Amino acid sequence: MTRSVFDPAAAAYDQLRPAYPAEMYDALERLSEMSLRGARVVEGGAGTGIATEALAARGARVLAVDVSLAMLRHHRVPASAVVGRAERLPARDGSVDLVCYATSWHWVPFDQGVAEAVRVLRPGGSLALWWNKSADRDQTWWRSCWASVCRRGVAPGAPYARDYEVHDLDEDLRRTGAFTDVVRHETRWERSVPVADRLAELATHSAVIALGEQLDDFLAEQRATLTAAFPDGMVRERYLTHLHVGRTG
Ligand SMILES: C[S@@+](CC[C@H](N)C(=O)[O-])C[C@H]1O[C@@H](n2cnc3c(N)ncnc32)[C@H](O)[C@@H]1O
């Protein structure tokens, strides 16, 4: 199976999803106690390579793995991209310095994902997981957006339906006993985007893609909400990039 829910949105995903801030990659090097220069990295759920590109720019040798051929067709570092699954990473035991997932770990069965990471990591290697999360959850425009998605029906059991926001990921990682240390870092940042871009970016989220024939109606509703909240037509978005690093002994 070489498909994912993101397939129809692959090109827009690459153009519109935000990249991760440089400070996050600095923290990654610090917390994993390794330089990315020359590091052997396996990136799971790499998508179109938004993170791969930044890791490669810092000198990492990245193998970018994703189930979706459609996402990989838009990959920014095509030579590093292969079809594969997080549950069976295409790497030998103990051969990797860093395993990472950017905005994709929530798609991976937790126990299998950890076991595979630990299998391919060398002793002293790290598993790093990060996400760009909205820091606008207290804003009416943000809340009404996701309330509308939920009202329209989120498929039960789908990864986006899981409440991983209230889940203590560090504690879950510690509980596996696979890591000698689990540490975290948060980077706060913001950007302004035109309403049209915000709407097009919304349509790359799995829960929104899943709206199917309700999508146009949902986007029209969101256009009205955003235009009222941002009369100058520019949406000011605040983000927190959460990074979690588990170091092996
Ligand atoms: C939200 S996207 C993140 C893409 C990219 N890492 C980024 O930062 O933009 C999640 C990606 O995980 C992939 N994916 C989902 N389940 C997977 C699995 N079990 N193994 C590998 N990739 C998976 C999807 O195809 C999709 O490209």
The ligand as a Gaussian input file, in Angstrom:
#p B3LYP/6-31G(d) Opt

LIG

0 1
 C        1.280000      15.321000       8.285000
 S        2.356000      14.544000       7.137000
 C        3.977000      15.122000       7.662000
 C        4.938000      15.225000       6.490000
 C        6.310000      15.827000       6.806000
 N        7.025000      15.064000       7.794000
 C        6.230000      17.273000       7.261000
 O        6.851000      17.647000       8.260000
 O        5.569000      18.075000       6.581000
 C        2.318000      12.868000       7.700000
 C        3.027000      11.924000       6.720000
 O        3.133000      10.630000       7.326000
 C        2.941000       9.650000       6.333000
 N        2.602000       8.388000       7.016000
 C        1.439000       8.070000       7.624000
 N        1.537000       6.852000       8.196000
 C        2.806000       6.400000       7.954000
 C        3.521000       5.212000       8.302000
 N        2.950000       4.256000       9.019000
 N        4.800000       5.081000       7.882000
 C        5.389000       6.062000       7.137000
 N        4.760000       7.205000       6.776000
 C        3.489000       7.388000       7.194000
 C        1.854000      10.243000       5.440000
 O        1.836000       9.671000       4.152000
 C        2.271000      11.716000       5.417000
 O        3.130000      12.003000       4.328000

